[in-house]
Amino acid sequence: QVAAATGHTVVLVDQSDEILKKSTKGIEESLKRVTKKKFADKPEAGAEFIDKTLKNITTSTDAVAVVHSTDLVIEAIVENQEIKNELFKRLDKFAPEHTIFASNTSSLQITQLANSTTRQDRFAGLHFFNPVPMMKLVEVIKTPMTSQKTFESLMDFSKAVGKSPVSCKDTPGFIVNRLLVPYMVEAVRLFERGDASKEDIDVAMKLGAGYPMGPFELLDYVGLDTSKYIIDGWHSLEPNNPLFAPSPLLNKLVEEKKLGRKTGEGFYKYK
């Protein structure tokens, strides 16, 4: 959406036409919300903006077929190393030499993903934040093999889509999640020890630190399975780091399929 809205030609690839229809509809709804604010007194200009943006987007279920005319591939599939590697390996064979590959992963090592291709110098991390149309930040992750030219191109692209890029080395969680995930798990430990209630911890962090959501609200929003997956991955990389120690309560909730907002219950219950 943000790439199309800033005049880029986008091909959105997913597994089925059904998913793509749903995605396109989601983008259209999101654009309507944006235009309400942006073009409050000019409904015609708003309608034109939506129409122009949607014209920049085509869809496909065949990544290989469309990659040959692409300058930049941004991968945002399931957070699974093997599945990502497989996709990059396949696309690497068909993409032009100049094409840059980027992953939107929030927790996997970019270097390991880059190693599944022959274009390690044209490979980097491009981590957008949810919800992307609202959030200004993009983390641009440079591996030891990423060329300066690739890095600069991605910084420029981030600015061209109206974002504020920051740069970070290929370290677990980059900047934001490296600080945020241990903070959320530390909140769970505080609650596990019985030091404070989850409601009071959430209120304290919202009113005392100015956070829009407390850690338990945020965990439920992100998905407890996703949070567990990230912390487990880092724990296997650095087993002696106490920040990355697994949480028995988090594991128990995931086992009970209480994954947060998406399942109707996590630390809190949702109607």
C-alpha positions in Angstrom: 0.0 0.0 0.0 2.6 2.6 1.0 4.8 1.7 -2.0 1.8 2.0 -4.4 0.6 5.2 -2.8 4.1 6.8 -3.4 4.0 6.0 -7.1 5.8 2.7 -7.2 4.6 -0.2 -9.4 3.9 -3.1 -7.1 3.2 -6.8 -7.7 1.6 -8.4 -4.7 2.3 -12.1 -4.6 0.5 -14.6 -2.3 -0.5 -18.3 -2.3 -4.0 -18.1 -3.7 -6.3 -15.7 -5.6 -8.7 -15.8 -2.6 -6.0 -14.4 -0.3 -5.0 -11.8 -2.9 -8.7 -10.6 -3.2 -8.9 -10.3 0.6 -5.6 -8.4 0.6 -6.6 -6.0 -2.2 -9.9 -5.3 -0.4 -7.9 -4.7 2.9 -5.7 -2.2 1.0 -8.7 -0.4 -0.4 -10.3 -0.1 3.1 -7.1 1.1 4.5 -6.7 3.7 1.8 -10.3 5.0 2.5 -9.3 5.6 6.1 -6.1 7.4 5.0 -8.0 9.7 2.6 -10.6 10.6 5.2 -7.9 12.3 7.1 -5.7 13.4 4.3 -8.4 14.7 1.9 -11.0 15.7 4.5 -12.4 18.7 2.5 -11.6 17.3 -1.0 -13.5 14.0 -1.5 -12.8 14.1 -5.3 -9.0 14.3 -4.7 -9.4 11.5 -2.2 -11.2 9.2 -4.7 -8.6 10.0 -7.3 -5.8 9.1 -4.9 -7.4 5.7 -4.1 -7.9 5.0 -7.8 -4.4 6.0 -8.7 -2.9 3.9 -5.9 -4.9 0.8 -6.7 -3.8 1.1 -10.4 -0.2 0.7 -9.2 -0.9 -2.7 -7.8 -1.3 -6.0 -9.7 -1.5 -9.4 -8.1 0.0 -12.8 -8.9 0.3 -16.3 -7.3 3.5 -17.0 -9.3 6.5 -15.2 -7.8 8.9 -16.7 -10.3 6.9 -15.4 -13.2 6.9 -11.8 -12.0 10.4 -11.5 -10.5 12.2 -11.1 -13.8 10.9 -7.5 -14.1 11.5 -6.5 -10.5 14.0 -4.1 -9.0 13.3 -4.9 -5.4 11.8 -8.0 -3.7 10.4 -7.6 -0.2 9.6 -10.9 1.4 7.0 -10.9 4.2 6.0 -14.6 4.5 5.8 -16.9 7.5 8.6 -16.5 10.1 10.3 -19.8 9.2 13.9 -20.0 8.2 13.6 -23.0 5.9 10.5 -21.7 4.0 12.1 -18.3 3.5 15.4 -19.8 2.3 13.5 -22.0 -0.2 11.7 -19.0 -1.6 14.8 -16.8 -1.9 16.8 -19.7 -3.5 14.1 -20.2 -6.1 13.7 -16.4 -6.9 17.5 -16.0 -7.0 17.6 -18.2 -10.1 15.1 -16.0 -12.0 15.6 -12.5 -10.8 17.8 -10.0 -12.8 21.3 -9.4 -11.6 20.5 -5.9 -10.3 17.5 -7.0 -8.2 17.8 -6.4 -4.5 16.3 -8.9 -2.1 15.1 -7.8 1.3 13.4 -9.6 4.1 10.8 -8.0 6.5 11.7 -10.6 9.2 11.7 -9.3 12.7 13.6 -12.1 14.4 15.6 -14.2 11.9 19.2 -13.6 10.9 19.4 -11.7 7.6 22.9 -13.3 7.0 21.5 -16.8 7.0 18.7 -15.8 4.6 21.2 -14.1 2.3 23.4 -17.2 2.3 20.6 -19.1 0.5 21.2 -16.9 -2.6 24.1 -15.9 -4.8 23.5 -12.2 -4.3 24.7 -11.7 -0.7 25.9 -8.2 -1.6 22.4 -7.3 -2.9 20.6 -8.6 0.2 19.5 -6.8 3.4 16.8 -6.6 6.0 13.9 -4.1 5.5 11.8 -4.3 8.7 8.5 -2.3 8.6 6.4 -1.8 11.7 2.7 -2.6 12.1 0.4 -1.0 11.0 2.7 0.1 8.2 0.6 3.0 6.8 0.7 4.6 10.2 4.1 3.7 11.5 7.0 5.9 10.3 9.9 3.6 11.2 11.8 1.2 8.9 14.9 -0.7 10.2 17.4 -1.2 7.4 19.6 -4.2 8.3 23.1 -4.4 6.8 24.9 -7.8 6.9 28.7 -8.0 6.6 28.2 -8.8 2.9 25.6 -6.1 2.0 27.2 -3.6 -0.4 27.2 0.1 0.4 25.2 0.7 -2.9 22.5 -1.8 -1.8 22.3 -0.2 1.7 22.0 3.3 0.2 19.3 2.2 -2.3 17.2 0.8 0.6 17.7 3.9 2.7 16.5 5.9 -0.3 13.6 3.6 -1.0 12.5 3.9 2.6 12.5 7.7 2.4 10.7 7.5 -1.0 7.8 5.6 0.6 7.6 8.3 3.3 9.3 6.5 6.1 12.1 7.4 8.5 14.8 4.7 8.2 17.3 3.7 10.9 20.2 1.4 10.3 21.3 -1.6 12.4 23.8 -4.5 12.2 22.4 -8.0 11.8 21.9 -8.6 15.6 19.0 -10.6 17.1 15.8 -8.4 17.0 17.7 -5.4 15.4 16.9 -2.3 17.5 13.2 -2.2 18.5 12.5 -5.9 19.1 15.9 -6.4 20.8 14.7 -4.0 23.5 10.9 -4.7 23.3 10.8 -8.5 23.5 12.9 -8.9 26.6 10.9 -6.1 28.2 7.6 -7.9 27.5 9.0 -11.2 28.8 10.4 -9.4 31.9 6.8 -8.1 32.5 5.5 -11.7 32.4 8.2 -12.7 34.9 7.2 -9.9 37.2 3.6 -11.2 37.0 4.7 -14.9 37.4 6.6 -14.0 40.6 3.4 -12.4 42.0 5.0 -9.0 42.3 2.2 -7.1 40.6 -1.0 -7.9 38.7 -0.9 -7.8 34.9 -3.6 -5.0 34.9 -1.4 -2.9 37.2 1.7 -3.5 35.1 -0.1 -2.4 32.0 -1.5 0.7 33.6 2.0 1.5 35.1 3.8 1.3 31.7 1.1 3.3 29.9 0.9 6.1 32.5 4.5 6.0 33.7 6.4 5.4 30.5 3.9 6.8 28.0 3.5 3.6 26.1 0.3 3.3 24.0 -0.2 -0.3 25.2 1.0 -2.1 28.3 3.2 -5.2 27.8 0.4 -7.7 28.3 -1.9 -5.9 25.9 1.0 -5.7 23.4 1.8 -9.5 23.8 -1.9 -10.3 23.1 -1.8 -7.9 20.1 1.4 -9.4 18.6 0.3 -13.0 19.3 1.7 -15.1 22.1 2.9 -17.8 19.6 4.9 -15.2 17.7 6.4 -13.8 20.9 7.3 -17.3 22.1 8.8 -18.2 18.7 11.1 -15.1 18.8 12.3 -15.7 22.4 12.9 -19.5 21.7 14.9 -18.6 18.6 17.1 -16.2 20.5 17.4 -18.6 23.4 18.8 -21.2 21.1 21.3 -18.6 19.7 22.4 -17.4 23.1 21.4 -20.0 25.7 23.2 -18.3 28.6 21.6 -14.8 28.1 19.1 -14.4 30.9 17.1 -11.8 28.8 16.3 -14.7 26.4 15.2 -17.3 29.0 11.8 -18.9 28.1 8.8 -18.1 30.3 6.7 -21.1 31.7 3.5 -19.0 31.7 3.9 -17.9 28.1 4.7 -21.5 27.1 1.6 -22.8 29.0 -0.8 -20.2 27.3 0.6 -21.1 23.8 0.1 -24.8 24.6 -3.5 -24.1 25.5 -3.9 -22.3 22.2 -4.6 -19.0 24.0 -2.6 -16.9 21.6 -4.1 -13.4 22.2 -6.5 -11.3 20.3 -6.6 -13.6 17.2 -7.9 -16.5 19.3 -10.1 -14.5 21.6 -8.0 -15.1 24.7 -4.4 -14.6 25.8 -3.4 -12.8 29.0 -6.9 -11.2 28.6 -10.2 -12.3 27.1 -11.6 -10.7 24.0 -15.2 -10.9 22.7 
